[in-house]
Each structure stands twice: as C-alpha cells, then as structure tokens.
C-alpha cells in the first residue's frame, strides 16, 4: 500500500492551459431522453420520438428546438411518406458535438482515448504508469487527459476505469492490481486537477457498458463477457442492463468456482485463469522454466510444443466451465471473450467451444461466441462511455 494515497489534494500542476469551458448541459429529463434515444438508436422524426418516449408532441417540439439551438442536434433531409405529411428526422451532432476522454488504468500503463458522443475513437495515447501510489496514478491520468482535451476541444467529461471495487462511480474502495486497500476519492481528486466532470468505474463494468451501448452487444439483449489477463472478470448484461447486484459485484467477480482442490475446497475462476496462474501451471508441468512467462509460452505454441498446447487446452476448459455456469444462470444470446491472454485460449484448437457446447442442452446450441482480442482499445473506449452515460443521464 502506498502511503500518500490518502492526502487531501495533489500538489502537481501542468504547464498546459486549462481545457475549454464545459459543454452546455442537455437540459431537463425530457431533453435528455430525446438526446439519449437518438444517440443510441439513430435518427428519428419528432413523431417517432413522441411515440417511442411517451412524451407529448408539444414537449418533443420544444425540447428538440432547444437541442437544435444549442447545437446538440441537427436535422436531416426531409423524408416523403406514402401517406401523411413528410417527416424530417433528427440526429445528434456527432462531428462537431461534445468529446469524451476514456482512461483505462492497468498496473503499469495508462491507456487514454478521446471519442465522439457515440464512442467513436478519434485519438489514443498510451503512457507508462511509473508507480501505483494514488498521487502517481492521478498525475499519470491527468497528463494524457489534458493533452487530448487540448487537441480536441469541447470535452464534456472524463471516464476512468480501474481494476477494483468502485462505489458510486466516484470512489475506489480497493484495488488489488494497484495495491490499494483503503478508499481513494479518485473522481474528486481528478476533478480538482482537470476541472472537468469525472466518472470512475470498475474496468470490466465500463468495458461492458461500452459494448452494450455502442459495440457488438447492441445486437443482443442478453450477453456475457469473460476476460482473461492480469485479472479475470465476468460481466453480464440481462435484458439490456448490466447485472450489478446489491454490492455491485454481480457478474463482476472472479470468485465463480471452476474446479475443486483435493480437500474439496472450491477453486475460483481468478485463481485458475489469470496470467500468473497460467504461468504457474506451465512451470509445474515443466513447460516453462524459472523466470519464463507468457511470451515464452506463445513461442512454444508457435513451435507446436505439446506441453504448451496442453496448458492452453486446460485454460480453455477452465474458461468454458466458467462460461457454462453463466449460460446456465443467465441464458445469454452470446458469449464474448477478451483480455490479454485470450489468444492462448483461441490457440487450443476449439477446446473452449467444444467443452462449452458439450455442457449445453440442444435449445442453447445456437449460442453465439464472439472474440474481442487482447488489446486495450475496447477498455479505454468503455471508460469514455461511462462519461457519456453521465452526460446524457443514461441508465447504468
């Protein structure tokens, strides 16, 4: 635990100018509902908005006029209908609209991206994280955010995702990846430095929100994401909403049992499938030597080493057992795989899919399996999406 993480304020400053003034607020609940619907589901006429949102026609007319005048919306070409009056669809102003910065913090790097209101990435920065003390993390987040805000005016919010338990999208209560075992008021500390609204969330939660709002999850009402890397996590969206639970830990924990020890004690997902566990299993099997890690394992896989292939096959079976448990409980339409070492699973010649489908009844055999890959693009973009959600007042 780093001792300076509980100081009330950071003393560091930046030579860069302050970001531009905040983007004008969207307005009241009705205006936010209109903007949010257009943001997520695309252009619609005022009549369509009235029917979809249950608002009165005068209310929709008023709030769309206000949003148009503020530059949040723009009209599209009028569409002639076979019956009735022509309709003029409206859409959000994405090209010249607000910008959002998303930051994914790992144990040794900060990945930052600036996006449009629909989460489309415009520019990315990756910077080293020289230490895990709270002050160091704050400094390391501030630097790329200010750089991106300077290059892309009209930043309306910043989202930060971090591996840990996060309360109220403001405070990090703990983070084993960073060695934080006491609360850190991360959002408040960043807002003091950035003078921008800051939202903080668990990294898998933020990434799943991004997939659900603007990514591959839009094709499915219910889906689950399983990630493997330094940590492991499972995020589940049920009927369009991220499952969070009483303690905001539902579906976000690596404690799901995937095996049992000789004494009958359960082996949780995180102990069996994270990078350190895979490396340890490979060393016990004599596949890796002391000091060797995942990169050496990848080299052995490329050389078709049978020991390396078995290590990866067992990892794939472990992941399949976790996925099978999620499917049994949530009955999702799709399973999405991601994380830094997901390539090891994919190298196991269909072991994951074969093990998973063998556990499913016939009615669930149409389960879709999708892959995200191992880079951090989706994670940083997800961090931007939680800032977008705060800006538009979206359900979380």
N, C-alpha and C positions, 0 to 999 in steps of 0.2 A: 504494500500500500504506500503510495507516495504521500508525504506529509503535507504538501502545500495545497492539496485539492480542496480544502475547506476554507481557504481565505475568502474574505468577503468580496474582494474585487481584484481584477487583474491590473497590473501596472503598465503592461506593454502598450505601445502605441504604434501606429502605422504612418508612414510618410505619404501614403496615398490620400487623395481627397475623399471626403465622405461621399457615400452613394447619393444619387439624386433623390429628391423628395419622394415619399411613398406614393404609390399609385392610388388614385381616388377610390374610395370604398364603393362596393357594388350597390349599396343601399339596403333596403329592408328585406324581410323574408321573401316577399313575392318576387322582388327583383333577383334575389339570389336563386330562387327556384327556377326562374326563367333562364338565367345565365347558365346554371348548372345543367339543366336539361339540354340546352344547345351545345354546351361544352362536351358532354359525354356522348350524346346521341346524334349530333349533327343538325344541319339546317332544318327549320320548320317554319311554317306560316304562323301568324298570330292566332288564327282559328285553331290550328293543330295544338298550339300551346295551351289555349283555353281548354280544350277537351282533355288533353293529357294531364294537366296540372290541377284541374278543378277550380281554376280561377275565373272570375267574371271577365267578360270581354272588355269593359272599361278599365279594369285593373291591368290586364295584359297590354292594352293600348298605352296606358300611362307609363308602366314600367319599361316597356320596350322603347318608348320615346326617350325616357331619361337615360337608358343604357346607350341608345344611339348617340344622344347628345354628348355623353361622357366619353365616347369613343370605344366603349366596350363591345358594341355590336356593329355590324354593317349589313346593309340589305343586299340581296342577290337579285338576279333578273326575275322579273315577274313571270309566273307560270300560268298559261291559259289552261283552264279546265274544260272538260267536255260539257259539264253542267255547272252552273253557278258563276260567281264572279271570279276573275283571275286572282291568284294568290301570290304574294311576294314573300318568299322565305327569308328568314333572318339567320345569321350565323355570328359566332363570336369573332372578334377581331384578333386573329392569331398572329399575323405577320407583324403588326405594329402594337400588339397588346402587351400585357404585363409579362414579365420574365420571372422565373423562379430558379433558385440555386439549390441543388441537392448535394449533400455531402455524406459519403459513406466512410466511416472511420473503422480501420482494421487495427491490428496490433502493431503494424509498422508502416502503414501508409494512409494517406487521406486522398480519397477519390472524389472529385468535385465536378459537377456538370451544371450548365445553365440551360434551361428549357423554356419552351413556349408554354402557354396555359394548357395545352393538350399534351404536355410532357415530351414533346419532340426536342431532342438534344441539339443544341447549337454549337457548344464548345465544351471541351473537357480538360481538366487539369489533374495530374497525379503528382502528389508531393510526398516525400518521406515524413514519417512521424518519428522525430528523434527521441521521444520518450513518452511514457504513459501517465505522467503526473497530470492532474487536471489542468493546471496552468499551461503546460506544454500542449495539451490537446486543444485547448481554447485558442492559443496562438496559431497552431497549425491549421485550424479550421478558418480562422479569421483571414489569414493571408490569401488563400485561393478565392474565398468568397469576395473579398474586396477587389481582387484582380478581375474576376468575372463581372462584378457589378459595375466596375469602371468601363469595361469593354462593352457591356450590354446594359444600357440604362433601362429604367422602368422595372427594376427588380421589386417585386411586391412581397416576397417572402423567402425564407430560407428553411430548408428541411435538413435535419441531421439524423442519420440512422447509425445505431451503435449496438454491438452485441451485448445485451444486458437487460435488466428489468427496468422499465421506464414507467413512471407514474404521471398521469395527466398530460402526456405529451410535453412535459416540461423538465422533470427531474429524473436523473438516472439514479435509481436506488442502489444498484450494484452492477458490476461488470467484471466477470472473471477474466475476460480477454484482456482488459486493461488493468486488472488488479485493484479495482475499486470495490471496497466492501462497505462503504458508507455513502450516504446520498450526496450527489453533486448537482447543484442547481444549474445545469448546463444551459438551458434556454435563457435564463436570466443573465448569466454571465456573457453569453454571446450577444444578446440584445444590447447590453451596455456598450459593447465594443463596436457592433455593426450598425446600431440604430435602425434595425430592420426587424420585423416580426420573425421569430424563430420557433420552429416546431421540432420536437425531438421524439423519436420513437424507436422501438426495437427494430433491428435491421431486417429480420425476416418479415415482420409485420409491414414495414414500409415497402419492401420489395413486392409483397403480395398485393398491397393496395395498388401499386403501380401496374401490376399485371391485370388486376381486376378492372381498373378504370380505363386504361389505355393500351394494355398489352394483349397477350394471347388469351388471357382469362375472359375477355369480353365475349368470346364465343361460347362460354359455358356459365351456367348459373351456379353450379357447384363443382369445385375442383380443389385439388390439394397440391401443395408444393413441398418437395423434400429436397433439402440441400445438404451437401457434404463438404467439409473443409476443416479449418482450424476448429470450428464448432459445427454442430449439426442442428437442424431445426426442421420442423414441420409446420406449415401454415395451411389452414383450411378455410375456404370460402363456401358458405352454405346459403343457397338461395340469394346470391349476390352480396352477402355480407360476410366480412371476415369474422370467423368464430374467435371470440376473445375470452369469454367466461368471467367468473366473479373476480378473479385476480389478474385478469388479462394474460393468463398463461395457457389457456386452452389452445391446443394445437400449435403452440409456440415452444414447446419444451422437448428436450432430448431425453426425457425420462421414460419414454414409452419402452416397456420391456420387449426385447427382441430375442432373448436367449435366457438360459439359466446356468448358474455355476453348479459344480458338483454337489455343493451343500444345499442346493435348491434356491439360493438367493437369485433374484432376477438380475439380468444384465441389461442395463438401459441402453437405448439407442446411442447416446453420446459416448458411452464407454466402448462401444463396439465399432463405431463407424467414422469417428473423426480422424483427421490425418495422423495424429500421434498414435492412435490405436492401430491403424493400418500398418504404420511403420514398425510398431512393437510386435505385431503378429508376424510381419515379414522377417524380423530379426529372430524371433523364436523358432521360425521354420527354417532358419538358415539361408534365407533368400537374400537378406541384406546383412551387411557387416556393421560393426560399430561405427557410428558417425554417418552412415549412409541413410538416405531418406527417399522421399517420393520421386525425386528426379532420377535417382539410380533405378528405382522400380520401373519407371517409364522406359528407361534404356533397356532393361531386361525384357520388358514386354515387347519392345520393338525387335528384340532378338529371339522372340518366341520361347523364352525361358519357361519351362513347365511349372517351376515353383512360383514364379511371379504370376503366372496365369491363374494358379490355384488361389493365391492370396486375393487376387481381384475377383475371382469367382465367389469366394466366401463373402467378400464385401458386397457383391451384387445380391447374394442370397439374404444377407442381413438387411439390406435396403428393401428387398422385396417383402420380407416379413413385416417391416415397419409399414410399408405401403399397403399390404394386405389388411393390417389392423385398421388403418384409416378407411380403406374401402368398406370394410365390414361395418364400421360405425357411421360413416357419412354418405356412402353410396355415391361418390362423385362421378361426374361425366368424364373427367380427365385427371391424370396424374402428371405433374410437371417436375422434372428432375433438373437440379442445378448445383452449383458450387464448384470450388477449385479442384476437387478430385473426382468429379463426376466422370471424367474421361476414363478413370480406372474401371468404373462400373461398365461403361459402354464398351470397353475392350474385352469384356468377358463373354463375348460370343452369344449374346441373347440370354445369358443366365438369369439376369434380372427379370426380363419379361416372361421367360418360361416358368420361373419359380412363382411369380405373382399370378399368372393366369392359371396355373395348376391349383391355386387356392380359391379361385373364383367359381361361383355357380354359373351355369350357362347364360342366365339372363344378364350377367355382368361382363361377359366376354367381349362386349363392344367397347369396353373402357379404352379411352384414348391415352397414349403415352407420348408426352412431348418432352423436348430437351431444351434447356436454356444455355448450356455451355458453362464454362468456368470463369469468364471474365466478370468484371465488376460493373459493367455498363448498366445492367438492369437494377443493381442495388442502388447506385447513385441516382438513377432516374426515379426509382421508388421513393428515395428521400425527397426529391423535388415534388413528387405527387402528394406527399403528406402536407407540404407547404401549400400546394394548390388546393387541397381539401379544406385547409383552414381558411384560405382566402375566399372560397366560394361557399363555405358553410356546409360542406358535404358530410353525409353520414359516415361514421367510421366504425 
